[in-house]
Amino acid sequence: MPHRLLNLLTATPQSGEVLAGRLGVGRVTVNVLAHKLLDDGIPLQITRAGYALTSGTPAPGLVRRTGTLGAALHYRGTVGSTQDEARAWADDAADPAPHGAVMVAERQTGGRGRRGRAWTPIPGGLTFSVLLRGGGEDGAAPLTLPELALMPLAAGVAVQAACGVGGLKWPNDLLAPDGRKLAGILLEADLRGEEARRVVLGIGLNVSDAPAGAAHLSELRPEVTRAGVLGDILSQLDRWLRAPPSEILDAWARVSVTLGRPVRVQTPRGPLEGLAERLDAGGSLMVQTPTGPHIVSAGDVELIGALGGGPAP
């Protein structure tokens, strides 16, 4: 029932009487449900004028986007992980999430980043996951391993284009001009042999605040809102996830802060240091080291030296 109330709320106050009529309950019940939403972390304002979400909240009625992604959007207060919530929604027998469904949450208690690292966003951020079906589900073509390898790069291009600032660090981070982290991307795929049945693409963006040492988007674009940038990201994702591989690689290289720089890479086989020269056709990073060229398909990259006068991440 709290979610039913949440789906009716907008940035314009609505009276308890109006909401009660729409829900088929009493005004007291509306007030009880509203306080449950507050306890769950939803930025809800309760005034004499009625009940309203804080302006810019990434709720279904406040997100404007073009394209197919986000046509189904669930917004929650506190969840374990938007990745897990999206996957559970996909498996819901009564109302399975369609291709392009989006799960957004204010808080995560079990959020994670790449390689299983714990990741806990702070208030003022945007945390969401997008379900991408494949393997013939919903008429979608199977997602192949080469396609999966390029998805984080395509998502990075989309996030950078939507934010309009910063540069991309291989494989999945958006950095502010001074090198502080703005956003991260996590791709989790359910594989069947050489193909994926579905993919859950998670994105975390610091919008109006950030952890110590990181950047937030409102520093660079004071007018930005979470609802606005979410709509822009979904619209850009809709474009770039369907773009040809060569177009994705070219676009990524144009906004890269990795290529042409000395880097230190932690790989499954150990660390290596050298010059990040280019991406190969599969999106792997080509690093020239004193012992020769290396192809890095997975690893954590550290930029050596300052970026834009600030500290390198």
C-alpha atoms as one frame of an Amber mdcrd trajectory, in Angstrom:
protein
   0.000   0.000   0.000   2.784   2.604   0.655   4.011   1.994  -2.898   0.542
   2.695  -4.267   0.591   6.066  -2.518   4.120   6.731  -3.726   3.046   6.163
  -7.334   0.432   8.922  -6.985   2.743  11.558  -5.536   4.270  14.385  -7.560
   6.104  17.618  -6.743   2.716  19.390  -6.501   0.977  19.015  -3.104  -2.177
  16.921  -3.070  -4.592  16.922  -0.180  -5.126  13.889   1.975  -8.747  13.867
   0.874  -7.837  13.687  -2.811  -5.264  10.947  -2.252  -7.642   9.013  -0.030
 -10.263   9.059  -2.776  -7.780   7.839  -5.371  -6.614   5.019  -3.107 -10.036
   4.089  -1.767  -8.975   4.548   1.877  -9.482   7.108   4.655  -7.430  10.260
   5.221  -5.906   8.800   8.381  -4.647   5.832   6.393  -3.044   8.205   3.884
  -1.198   9.926   6.719  -0.017   6.604   8.137   1.212   5.481   4.718   2.981
   8.802   4.158   4.918   8.444   7.400   5.897   4.900   6.429   7.371   6.342
   3.230   9.259   8.941   5.259  10.633   6.230   7.541  11.762   4.324   4.460
  13.796   7.280   3.219  11.462   8.863   0.662  11.907  12.694   0.528   8.248
  13.433   1.153   6.938  16.817   2.321   3.824  16.929   4.471   2.366  20.414
   4.809  -1.013  22.082   5.191  -1.210  22.129   1.400  -0.937  18.340   1.306
   1.571  15.654   0.395   4.331  16.156  -2.196   7.719  14.814  -3.184  10.731
  17.095  -3.022  11.312  18.693  -6.414  13.694  16.643  -8.556  12.945  13.328
  -6.836  13.523  10.441  -9.319   9.978   9.070  -9.002   7.999   7.743 -12.000
   5.832  10.822 -12.415   8.804  13.222 -12.344  11.205  11.498 -14.766  10.978
  12.645 -18.377  12.786  10.586 -21.003  12.639   9.574 -24.638  13.021   6.053
 -25.966  11.966   2.721 -24.529  14.099   2.448 -21.391  12.343   3.417 -18.189
   8.783   2.960 -19.452   8.437   0.719 -16.387  10.072   2.391 -13.385   9.917
   1.438  -9.711  11.105   3.957  -7.122  11.838   2.844  -3.559  13.208   4.277
  -0.337  15.543   1.707   1.205  16.535  -1.559  -0.501  19.336  -4.056  -0.148
  20.577  -3.482  -3.687  18.903  -2.068  -6.791  20.673  -4.827  -8.739  18.989
  -7.513  -6.634  15.644  -5.683  -6.663  15.695  -5.460 -10.466  16.493  -9.162
 -10.730  13.699 -10.059  -8.289  11.284  -7.901 -10.265  12.294  -9.728 -13.439
  11.471 -13.043 -11.744   8.104 -11.873 -10.385   5.642 -14.384 -11.812   2.659
 -12.062 -11.343   4.207  -8.922 -12.851   7.632  -9.585 -14.405   9.734  -6.572
 -15.278   9.946  -5.971 -19.032  13.048  -5.171 -21.033  14.212  -1.675 -20.099
  12.622  -1.675 -16.640  14.341   0.605 -14.117  14.689   0.231 -10.352  15.636
   3.417  -8.444  16.270   3.701  -4.711  17.166   6.405  -2.215  19.311   4.126
  -0.055  21.028   0.756  -0.330  22.018  -1.384   2.627  23.811  -3.989   0.494
  25.027  -2.030  -2.500  28.059  -3.326  -4.340  30.525  -2.198  -6.959  32.812
  -4.083  -9.289  34.470  -7.287  -8.029  31.951  -7.558  -5.178  33.164  -4.477
  -3.315  30.701  -2.938  -0.867  29.303   0.395  -2.041  27.055   2.611   0.045
  25.784   5.772  -1.666  25.123   8.908   0.375  22.051  11.174   0.258  21.967
  13.393  -2.797  22.998  10.611  -5.142  21.250   8.750  -7.919  21.312   4.954
  -7.697  19.474   2.812 -10.220  19.559  -0.411 -12.220  18.281  -1.142 -15.727
  17.073  -4.593 -16.777  18.125  -5.616 -20.287  16.589  -8.857 -21.466  18.134
 -11.175 -24.032  18.172 -14.826 -24.994  14.900 -14.521 -26.857  12.951 -13.109
 -23.901  10.406 -10.465 -24.871  11.473 -10.974 -28.481  14.977  -9.709 -27.765
  17.954 -11.195 -29.567  20.459 -13.112 -27.399  23.179 -10.960 -25.829  26.569
 -12.307 -26.902  29.850 -12.068 -25.011  31.285  -9.451 -27.407  28.161  -7.325
 -26.903  28.454  -7.669 -23.129  32.088  -6.514 -23.248  31.081  -3.249 -24.909
  28.040  -2.530 -22.732  29.960  -0.820 -19.882  31.725   1.376 -22.445  28.426
   2.264 -24.132  26.924   3.013 -20.721  29.891   5.231 -19.870  29.416   7.201
 -23.080  25.715   7.580 -22.265  26.346   8.796 -18.704  28.997  11.275 -19.839
  26.722  12.617 -22.575  23.821  13.012 -20.143  25.975  14.765 -17.538  27.723
  16.900 -20.148  30.944  17.046 -18.139  33.919  14.912 -17.187  35.833  12.098
 -18.819  35.826   8.304 -18.784  38.360   6.121 -17.010  38.525   2.570 -18.315
  36.481   0.528 -17.872  33.548   2.059 -16.003  34.113   5.364 -14.162  33.130
   8.942 -14.981  35.580  11.455 -13.521  35.216  15.177 -12.946  37.670  17.435
 -14.830  39.970  17.456 -11.780  40.054  13.651 -11.562  37.579  13.053  -8.732
  35.029  10.293  -9.276  31.523  11.333 -10.340  29.895   8.033 -11.310  30.457
   4.301 -11.549  28.901   1.517 -13.611  28.329  -2.150 -12.741  27.271  -4.791
 -15.262  25.983  -8.173 -14.066  24.936 -10.802 -16.607  23.074 -14.093 -16.264
  24.974 -16.262 -18.737  23.876 -19.345 -20.647  27.000 -20.593 -22.330  28.207
 -17.909 -24.728  25.022 -15.827 -24.401  23.229 -13.864 -21.703  19.600 -14.370
 -20.776  19.520 -10.935 -19.215  21.770  -8.167 -17.971  21.329  -5.821 -15.025
  23.155  -2.540 -15.546  23.734  -0.572 -12.347  24.710   3.097 -12.273  25.591
   5.298  -9.315  26.004   9.048  -9.791  26.816  11.713  -7.208  24.351  14.504
  -7.964  24.088  17.002  -5.102  26.598  15.558  -2.621  29.497  13.124  -2.612
  31.708  11.046  -0.303  35.011  12.555   0.776  37.411  12.778  -2.150  34.686
  12.385  -4.805  32.843  14.995  -6.876  29.159  15.701  -7.390  27.458  16.923
 -10.516  25.870  20.024  -8.998  29.380  21.442  -8.472  29.667  21.628 -12.247
  25.994  22.033 -13.189  24.165  23.807 -10.340  20.783  23.538 -12.090  20.791
  19.742 -12.303  18.165  17.565 -10.582  18.153  13.831  -9.985  14.925  13.340
 -11.946  16.269  15.385 -14.830  19.615  13.631 -15.114  17.984  10.190 -14.731
  15.733  10.943 -17.700  18.715  12.166 -19.705  20.783   9.068 -18.873  17.958
   6.715 -19.869  17.513   8.542 -23.164  21.249   8.346 -23.883  21.392   4.680
 -22.864  18.575   3.926 -25.267  20.755   5.318 -28.048  24.194   4.037 -27.121
  23.262   0.494 -26.105  22.015   0.015 -29.668  24.927   1.776 -31.409  27.388
  -0.125 -33.658  30.603  -1.250 -31.907  32.846   1.080 -33.906  30.666   4.069
 -33.008  30.787   3.152 -29.305  34.577   2.791 -29.329  35.084   6.076 -31.181
  32.741   7.954 -28.848  34.421   6.460 -25.773  37.875   7.437 -27.023  36.764
  11.039 -27.612  35.844  11.526 -23.942  38.503   9.242 -22.443  40.899  10.424
 -19.748  42.711   7.070 -19.934  44.128   6.797 -23.439  47.512   8.394 -23.986
  48.288   8.430 -20.256  50.605   6.390 -18.056  48.571   3.964 -15.974  48.966
   1.327 -13.303  46.601  -1.603 -13.748  45.726  -4.255 -11.198  44.864  -7.346
 -13.209  43.953 -10.922 -12.198  47.523 -11.857 -13.161  49.124  -9.080 -11.136
  49.942  -5.393 -11.578  51.408  -3.828 -14.682  52.455  -0.295 -15.517  52.744
   1.444 -18.856  51.089   3.720 -21.395  47.400   3.207 -22.158  47.483   3.360
 -25.955  44.060   2.396 -27.278  41.091   0.052 -27.068  40.916  -3.032 -29.242
  37.771  -4.044 -31.152  36.423  -5.847 -28.089  36.903  -2.929 -25.703  40.015
  -4.290 -23.994  42.713  -1.814 -22.988  46.014  -1.966 -24.867  48.878  -1.051
 -22.515  52.465  -0.621 -23.711  54.920  -1.625 -20.963  58.735  -1.856 -20.880
  58.378  -5.589 -21.594  56.023  -5.090 -24.543  52.306  -4.603 -25.238  49.647
  -6.122 -22.997  45.921  -6.589 -23.632  43.884  -5.971 -20.473  40.323  -7.270
 -20.596  39.634  -6.860 -16.860  41.332  -4.815 -14.175  41.385  -1.697 -12.053
  43.123   1.289 -13.609  44.941   4.018 -11.701  45.929   7.112 -13.654  49.530
   8.115 -12.932  49.920  11.858 -12.484  47.480  14.663 -11.935  44.377  15.186
 -14.060  43.367  18.769 -14.737  45.484  20.059 -11.874  43.786  17.855  -9.287
  44.626  14.507  -7.728  44.479  11.419  -9.924  42.098   8.735  -8.601
